[in-house]
Amino acid sequence: MSKINEQFKFLLTANFILALFIFSASNVVSQTTVNITLCNDNTLYEDPTGETSNGSGQYFFTGTTVSEQIRRGLIKFYVKKDIPQCAVITNVSLRLHMSRTISGDKNVELRNVEKDWGASFSDAPGEEGFGTQAESGDATWLHTFYNTETWTNPGGDFSANPSAVIPVGGVGFYTWNSPQMIQDVQSWLNDPQTNYGWMLYGTEDEAATAKRFDSRENDSVSFRPVLTVTYIVNDISLYTASLIEGFFDGIEMVPDTLKITLRNQNSPYAPVDSEKGLSNNLGDLNNCFSAPTGMYYIVVNHRNSIETWSKFPVLLTQNYGDYYNFTDAANKAYGDNQVLKLGSYCIYSGDVDQDGLVDITDGGLVDNDASVFATGYIPTDVNGDDLADLADASIVDNNANNFVSKMTP
């Protein structure tokens, strides 16, 4: 009897451990590592006239030359292309190949650049150490974009503290890696408009410390810069496409703020999570939701349009990018509640007072503002031209005549 009990206990324990392992494995957030090679690079050559650059050369430089002229390298990677917007960065490393120097170990720092800059068609001859005449759009010692926009400070605008620093000696590969680099890349991902990259800041207080690094244009692909990023995605990453009738001209939509809400699939369809964001000119929007994996109705709200729900609940998954396109069929919306305009399906415009119905009240609000020539970011501007006028009234009247209203489960 005791033997059977012991066997039973063993099986129970084994099954418990197995179940615990399966549960734990299912909840482990997997990490993804990508090598990003799409970048821009250039050199700021110390030059009081700001005429020198090397936007398309095979090399970029840092440090000080034998003749005591300063070189500062610039490099910027396009992280948004390869990393989901909802990603949490866990590790970052930059690998560069240093191909020419006459000095021994010298510290090379990465400094966060604080203004955008360009790399155009300038291509220095020979070993490229002296640069060449800057082309339109190049970064120079004085210019962010030659010759129309300038740095606040000659030699570039950059952070006071380095993001990383390593000694660079003889010819070979060198890798920078630090917690601050993780923060830098995370900030560039969260707000791509602040991605100005890093400056390579070398030893500038003594002569003959210059280092030459191989650029994105280098003939040897294996010597080109590589940014390696490891990340996890904890949230639901949802990419939506939705067009607003009045804001869409058949080719583009006036960008505007949209609110995307995830609602429970079961009555009373309670909201679980919502995010606001500015669409692009195609009506596209990418949002991150902290909701768990599950089935949700996707709901789009706009300041003067009809609230629109997805046709059915949609399975949305954490750690995975999901996509929902309202624009390619009327039946992508609940009740087929969209209007076909110039080949694309759009969310109805004209619900100025946001009561779920386009009616005479909305028309009256537009007429009142139109009569006093109201302008700006106002609800009665139904076509996105910052003006309440007859064009807006026409959209509202047409949809009111067709009894357009919100349709929900």
DOMISE-410461 format. One record per residue (C-alpha): residue number from 0; residue in one letter; z, y negated, x negated. Coordinates in nm, 2 decimals. Example, Ala and Ser with C-alpha at 12.3 -4.5 7.8 and 13.67 -1.06 7.14 Angstrom:
<minus>
0, A, 0.78, 0.45, -1.23
1, S, 0.71, 0.11, -1.37
</minus>
This chain:
<minus>
0, M, 0.00, 0.00, 0.00
1, S, 0.10, -0.24, -0.28
2, K, -0.23, -0.16, -0.46
3, I, -0.43, -0.25, -0.15
4, N, -0.23, -0.58, -0.12
5, E, -0.30, -0.66, -0.48
6, Q, -0.67, -0.60, -0.43
7, F, -0.66, -0.81, -0.12
8, K, -0.49, -1.10, -0.30
9, F, -0.74, -1.08, -0.58
10, L, -1.03, -1.10, -0.34
11, L, -0.87, -1.39, -0.16
12, T, -0.81, -1.57, -0.49
13, A, -1.16, -1.50, -0.62
14, N, -1.32, -1.62, -0.29
15, F, -1.10, -1.94, -0.29
16, I, -1.20, -2.02, -0.65
17, L, -1.57, -1.95, -0.56
18, A, -1.55, -2.18, -0.25
19, L, -1.38, -2.45, -0.46
20, F, -1.65, -2.43, -0.72
21, I, -1.93, -2.45, -0.46
22, F, -1.75, -2.75, -0.29
23, S, -1.69, -2.93, -0.63
24, A, -2.05, -2.86, -0.74
25, S, -2.19, -3.01, -0.42
26, N, -1.99, -3.32, -0.48
27, V, -2.08, -3.38, -0.84
28, V, -2.29, -3.69, -0.88
29, S, -2.57, -3.60, -1.11
30, Q, -2.67, -3.83, -1.39
31, T, -3.03, -3.93, -1.47
32, T, -3.16, -4.05, -1.80
33, V, -3.48, -4.25, -1.84
34, N, -3.66, -4.39, -2.15
35, I, -3.80, -4.73, -2.07
36, T, -4.09, -4.85, -2.28
37, L, -4.24, -5.13, -2.07
38, C, -4.13, -5.44, -2.24
39, N, -4.22, -5.78, -2.39
40, D, -4.13, -5.89, -2.74
41, N, -4.19, -6.20, -2.96
42, T, -4.05, -6.39, -3.26
43, L, -3.91, -6.73, -3.27
44, Y, -4.03, -6.87, -3.61
45, E, -3.83, -7.17, -3.73
46, D, -4.08, -7.45, -3.69
47, P, -3.99, -7.81, -3.60
48, T, -4.32, -7.86, -3.42
49, G, -4.28, -7.54, -3.20
50, E, -4.64, -7.43, -3.27
51, T, -4.58, -7.08, -3.41
52, S, -4.56, -6.75, -3.23
53, N, -4.67, -6.38, -3.23
54, G, -4.68, -6.26, -2.87
55, S, -4.92, -5.98, -2.92
56, G, -4.85, -5.88, -3.28
57, Q, -4.75, -5.54, -3.40
58, Y, -4.41, -5.67, -3.53
59, F, -4.12, -5.90, -3.46
60, F, -3.86, -6.03, -3.70
61, T, -3.50, -6.13, -3.74
62, G, -3.30, -6.29, -4.03
63, T, -3.39, -6.54, -4.29
64, T, -3.70, -6.53, -4.53
65, V, -3.70, -6.58, -4.90
66, S, -3.80, -6.94, -4.84
67, E, -3.49, -6.98, -4.61
68, Q, -3.68, -7.00, -4.28
69, I, -3.51, -6.84, -3.98
70, R, -3.66, -6.56, -3.76
71, R, -3.52, -6.45, -3.43
72, G, -3.66, -6.16, -3.24
73, L, -3.69, -6.14, -2.86
74, I, -3.72, -5.83, -2.65
75, K, -3.71, -5.78, -2.27
76, F, -3.74, -5.45, -2.08
77, Y, -3.85, -5.42, -1.72
78, V, -3.56, -5.21, -1.59
79, K, -3.63, -5.25, -1.22
80, K, -3.94, -5.04, -1.24
81, D, -3.77, -4.72, -1.37
82, I, -3.42, -4.74, -1.22
83, P, -3.32, -4.74, -0.84
84, Q, -3.16, -5.06, -0.72
85, C, -2.84, -4.88, -0.61
86, A, -2.79, -4.72, -0.95
87, V, -2.47, -4.75, -1.15
88, I, -2.55, -4.77, -1.52
89, T, -2.33, -4.54, -1.73
90, N, -2.49, -4.56, -2.07
91, V, -2.75, -4.78, -2.25
92, S, -2.90, -4.75, -2.60
93, L, -3.18, -4.95, -2.77
94, R, -3.38, -4.78, -3.04
95, L, -3.60, -4.98, -3.28
96, H, -3.80, -4.89, -3.59
97, M, -3.75, -5.13, -3.88
98, S, -4.06, -5.11, -4.10
99, R, -4.02, -5.38, -4.38
100, T, -3.74, -5.56, -4.57
101, I, -3.63, -5.65, -4.92
102, S, -3.26, -5.66, -4.83
103, G, -2.99, -5.40, -4.80
104, D, -2.75, -5.36, -4.51
105, K, -2.74, -5.67, -4.29
106, N, -2.59, -5.70, -3.95
107, V, -2.83, -5.74, -3.66
108, E, -2.68, -5.85, -3.33
109, L, -2.81, -5.83, -2.98
110, R, -2.75, -6.16, -2.79
111, N, -2.81, -6.20, -2.42
112, V, -3.09, -6.45, -2.37
113, E, -3.02, -6.72, -2.11
114, K, -3.37, -6.85, -2.02
115, D, -3.69, -6.67, -1.94
116, W, -3.96, -6.67, -2.21
117, G, -4.31, -6.55, -2.27
118, A, -4.53, -6.33, -2.49
119, S, -4.89, -6.43, -2.47
120, F, -5.20, -6.36, -2.68
121, S, -5.11, -6.50, -3.02
122, D, -5.15, -6.23, -3.29
123, A, -5.04, -6.31, -3.64
124, P, -5.25, -6.18, -3.93
125, G, -5.14, -5.96, -4.22
126, E, -4.78, -5.87, -4.24
127, E, -4.72, -6.12, -3.96
128, G, -4.42, -6.28, -4.13
129, F, -4.55, -6.64, -4.09
130, G, -4.67, -6.60, -3.73
131, T, -4.98, -6.78, -3.60
132, Q, -5.08, -7.06, -3.37
133, A, -4.90, -7.02, -3.03
134, E, -5.11, -6.95, -2.72
135, S, -5.04, -7.08, -2.37
136, G, -4.73, -6.90, -2.24
137, D, -4.59, -6.80, -2.57
138, A, -4.23, -6.84, -2.67
139, T, -4.18, -7.06, -2.98
140, W, -3.89, -7.22, -3.17
141, L, -3.90, -7.51, -2.92
142, H, -4.07, -7.35, -2.61
143, T, -3.99, -7.08, -2.37
144, F, -4.35, -7.10, -2.25
145, Y, -4.58, -7.29, -2.48
146, N, -4.63, -7.58, -2.43
147, T, -4.50, -7.67, -2.09
148, E, -4.14, -7.53, -2.08
149, T, -3.87, -7.57, -2.35
150, W, -3.54, -7.42, -2.46
151, T, -3.24, -7.63, -2.41
152, N, -3.16, -7.57, -2.78
153, P, -3.42, -7.53, -3.05
154, G, -3.43, -7.17, -3.16
155, G, -3.35, -7.04, -2.82
156, D, -3.06, -7.03, -2.57
157, F, -2.84, -6.72, -2.59
158, S, -2.49, -6.60, -2.54
159, A, -2.22, -6.70, -2.79
160, N, -2.09, -6.34, -2.82
161, P, -2.30, -6.04, -2.92
162, S, -2.36, -5.75, -2.68
163, A, -2.39, -5.52, -2.98
164, V, -2.41, -5.53, -3.36
165, I, -2.50, -5.27, -3.62
166, P, -2.59, -5.29, -3.99
167, V, -2.96, -5.25, -4.06
168, G, -3.06, -5.13, -4.41
169, G, -3.38, -4.96, -4.53
170, V, -3.69, -4.86, -4.34
171, G, -3.61, -4.63, -4.04
172, F, -3.49, -4.60, -3.68
173, Y, -3.18, -4.79, -3.57
174, T, -2.99, -4.76, -3.24
175, W, -2.77, -5.02, -3.06
176, N, -2.52, -4.89, -2.80
177, S, -2.22, -5.06, -2.65
178, P, -2.02, -5.12, -2.32
179, Q, -2.15, -5.48, -2.31
180, M, -2.51, -5.35, -2.31
181, I, -2.43, -5.14, -2.00
182, Q, -2.30, -5.46, -1.83
183, D, -2.62, -5.65, -1.94
184, V, -2.86, -5.39, -1.80
185, Q, -2.65, -5.35, -1.48
186, S, -2.67, -5.73, -1.42
187, W, -3.05, -5.73, -1.48
188, L, -3.09, -5.45, -1.23
189, N, -2.87, -5.62, -0.97
190, D, -3.04, -5.95, -1.01
191, P, -3.39, -5.91, -1.18
192, Q, -3.44, -6.28, -1.19
193, T, -3.17, -6.30, -1.46
194, N, -3.34, -6.04, -1.68
195, Y, -3.43, -6.25, -1.99
196, G, -3.36, -5.97, -2.24
197, W, -3.19, -5.98, -2.57
198, M, -3.23, -6.18, -2.89
199, L, -3.22, -6.00, -3.22
200, Y, -2.99, -6.23, -3.42
201, G, -2.98, -6.15, -3.79
202, T, -2.80, -6.28, -4.10
203, E, -2.90, -6.65, -4.12
204, D, -2.65, -6.79, -4.37
205, E, -2.83, -6.65, -4.68
206, A, -3.19, -6.61, -4.79
207, A, -3.40, -6.30, -4.80
208, T, -3.22, -6.11, -4.52
209, A, -3.53, -6.08, -4.29
210, K, -3.60, -5.75, -4.11
211, R, -3.93, -5.66, -3.95
212, F, -3.93, -5.44, -3.64
213, D, -4.22, -5.26, -3.48
214, S, -4.32, -5.41, -3.15
215, R, -4.46, -5.27, -2.82
216, E, -4.81, -5.33, -2.96
217, N, -4.76, -5.12, -3.27
218, D, -5.03, -4.88, -3.36
219, S, -4.78, -4.60, -3.39
220, V, -4.65, -4.51, -3.04
221, S, -4.35, -4.33, -3.18
222, F, -4.24, -4.65, -3.36
223, R, -4.24, -4.87, -3.04
224, P, -3.91, -4.99, -2.88
225, V, -3.74, -4.76, -2.64
226, L, -3.45, -4.85, -2.41
227, T, -3.26, -4.53, -2.29
228, V, -3.06, -4.57, -1.97
229, T, -2.84, -4.32, -1.80
230, Y, -2.73, -4.39, -1.44
231, I, -2.59, -4.23, -1.13
232, V, -2.66, -4.33, -0.76
233, N, -2.35, -4.31, -0.54
234, D, -2.50, -4.49, -0.24
235, I, -2.78, -4.44, 0.01
236, S, -3.08, -4.63, -0.13
237, L, -3.30, -4.73, 0.17
238, Y, -3.64, -4.90, 0.13
239, T, -3.77, -5.03, 0.46
240, A, -4.10, -5.19, 0.55
241, S, -4.10, -5.41, 0.87
242, L, -4.32, -5.70, 0.96
243, I, -4.22, -6.00, 1.19
244, E, -4.50, -6.08, 1.43
245, G, -4.48, -6.46, 1.40
246, F, -4.43, -6.46, 1.02
247, F, -4.73, -6.22, 0.95
248, D, -5.08, -6.36, 0.91
249, G, -5.26, -6.02, 0.87
250, I, -5.23, -6.02, 0.49
251, E, -4.88, -6.14, 0.41
252, M, -4.55, -6.22, 0.58
253, V, -4.34, -6.53, 0.51
254, P, -4.04, -6.38, 0.33
255, D, -3.72, -6.41, 0.53
256, T, -3.37, -6.26, 0.56
257, L, -3.35, -5.93, 0.75
258, K, -3.03, -5.74, 0.84
259, I, -3.06, -5.36, 0.83
260, T, -2.79, -5.16, 1.01
261, L, -2.73, -4.79, 1.01
262, R, -2.60, -4.67, 1.35
263, N, -2.44, -4.34, 1.44
264, Q, -2.69, -4.09, 1.60
265, N, -2.45, -4.02, 1.89
266, S, -2.35, -4.25, 2.18
267, P, -2.22, -4.52, 2.16
268, Y, -2.43, -4.55, 1.84
269, A, -2.16, -4.74, 1.65
270, P, -2.27, -4.93, 1.34
271, V, -2.17, -4.75, 1.02
272, D, -2.29, -4.99, 0.76
273, S, -2.52, -5.29, 0.73
274, E, -2.68, -5.50, 0.46
275, K, -2.87, -5.83, 0.45
276, G, -3.15, -5.91, 0.22
277, L, -3.46, -6.12, 0.16
278, S, -3.78, -5.94, 0.23
279, N, -4.08, -5.98, 0.01
280, N, -4.42, -6.11, 0.13
281, L, -4.51, -5.76, 0.26
282, G, -4.19, -5.72, 0.47
283, D, -4.04, -5.48, 0.22
284, L, -3.67, -5.47, 0.16
285, N, -3.44, -5.24, -0.05
286, N, -3.08, -5.20, 0.04
287, C, -2.78, -5.00, -0.08
288, F, -2.54, -4.85, 0.18
289, S, -2.20, -4.69, 0.12
290, A, -2.24, -4.47, 0.42
291, P, -2.22, -4.09, 0.36
292, T, -2.52, -3.87, 0.39
293, G, -2.61, -3.82, 0.75
294, M, -2.84, -3.89, 1.05
295, Y, -2.87, -4.26, 1.14
296, Y, -3.07, -4.49, 1.36
297, I, -3.22, -4.77, 1.14
298, V, -3.20, -5.11, 1.31
299, V, -3.37, -5.43, 1.20
300, N, -3.25, -5.77, 1.30
301, H, -3.42, -6.10, 1.23
302, R, -3.31, -6.46, 1.33
303, N, -3.56, -6.50, 1.61
304, S, -3.71, -6.16, 1.67
305, I, -3.63, -5.86, 1.89
306, E, -3.38, -5.62, 1.76
307, T, -3.58, -5.30, 1.67
308, W, -3.45, -4.95, 1.63
309, S, -3.61, -4.65, 1.46
310, K, -3.78, -4.40, 1.69
311, F, -3.53, -4.13, 1.61
312, P, -3.22, -4.09, 1.39
313, V, -3.33, -4.04, 1.03
314, L, -3.16, -3.82, 0.76
315, L, -3.05, -4.05, 0.48
316, T, -2.91, -3.90, 0.17
317, Q, -2.67, -4.04, -0.10
318, N, -2.80, -4.01, -0.46
319, Y, -3.16, -4.02, -0.33
320, G, -3.41, -4.29, -0.24
321, D, -3.52, -4.30, 0.12
322, Y, -3.81, -4.49, 0.28
323, Y, -3.88, -4.59, 0.64
324, N, -4.20, -4.77, 0.74
325, F, -4.20, -4.95, 1.08
326, T, -4.55, -5.10, 1.02
327, D, -4.79, -4.80, 1.03
328, A, -4.74, -4.69, 1.39
329, A, -4.60, -4.83, 1.72
330, N, -4.40, -4.51, 1.76
331, K, -4.20, -4.58, 1.44
332, A, -3.99, -4.80, 1.67
333, Y, -3.77, -4.68, 1.96
334, G, -3.97, -4.70, 2.28
335, D, -4.28, -4.78, 2.08
336, N, -4.15, -5.14, 2.10
337, Q, -4.38, -5.31, 1.85
338, V, -4.70, -5.52, 1.87
339, L, -5.02, -5.45, 1.69
340, K, -5.14, -5.75, 1.49
341, L, -5.44, -5.75, 1.27
342, G, -5.41, -5.38, 1.19
343, S, -5.03, -5.36, 1.13
344, Y, -4.74, -5.30, 1.38
345, C, -4.49, -5.58, 1.39
346, I, -4.15, -5.65, 1.54
347, Y, -4.18, -5.89, 1.84
348, S, -4.10, -6.25, 1.77
349, G, -3.95, -6.51, 2.01
350, D, -3.59, -6.40, 2.08
351, V, -3.46, -6.74, 1.97
352, D, -3.12, -6.71, 2.13
353, Q, -3.08, -6.34, 2.02
354, D, -2.99, -6.21, 2.37
355, G, -3.23, -5.91, 2.34
356, L, -3.49, -6.07, 2.56
357, V, -3.78, -6.31, 2.52
358, D, -3.78, -6.54, 2.83
359, I, -3.79, -6.89, 2.96
360, T, -3.46, -6.98, 2.79
361, D, -3.62, -6.91, 2.45
362, G, -3.93, -7.11, 2.55
363, G, -3.71, -7.41, 2.65
364, L, -3.53, -7.41, 2.32
365, V, -3.86, -7.42, 2.13
366, D, -4.00, -7.69, 2.36
367, N, -3.69, -7.91, 2.31
368, D, -3.71, -7.88, 1.93
369, A, -4.09, -7.93, 1.93
370, S, -4.05, -8.25, 2.14
371, V, -3.83, -8.41, 1.86
372, F, -4.04, -8.26, 1.58
373, A, -3.75, -8.05, 1.45
374, T, -3.81, -7.91, 1.10
375, G, -3.64, -7.68, 0.85
376, Y, -3.48, -7.34, 0.86
377, I, -3.43, -7.33, 1.24
378, P, -3.43, -7.05, 1.50
379, T, -3.70, -7.22, 1.70
380, D, -3.94, -7.19, 1.40
381, V, -4.10, -6.86, 1.52
382, N, -4.39, -6.85, 1.27
383, G, -4.20, -6.94, 0.96
384, D, -4.37, -7.28, 0.87
385, D, -4.04, -7.48, 0.89
386, L, -4.16, -7.66, 1.20
387, A, -4.10, -7.62, 1.57
388, D, -4.43, -7.69, 1.75
389, L, -4.69, -7.56, 1.99
390, A, -4.77, -7.26, 1.78
391, D, -4.41, -7.13, 1.81
392, A, -4.41, -7.20, 2.19
393, S, -4.73, -7.00, 2.23
394, I, -4.58, -6.69, 2.07
395, V, -4.27, -6.72, 2.28
396, D, -4.46, -6.78, 2.61
397, N, -4.69, -6.48, 2.55
398, N, -4.40, -6.24, 2.48
399, A, -4.20, -6.38, 2.78
400, N, -4.50, -6.32, 3.01
401, N, -4.51, -5.96, 2.88
402, F, -4.13, -5.92, 2.95
403, V, -4.06, -5.82, 2.59
404, S, -3.71, -5.70, 2.54
405, K, -3.48, -5.49, 2.32
406, M, -3.51, -5.11, 2.36
407, T, -3.23, -4.89, 2.25
408, P, -3.11, -4.53, 2.31
</minus>
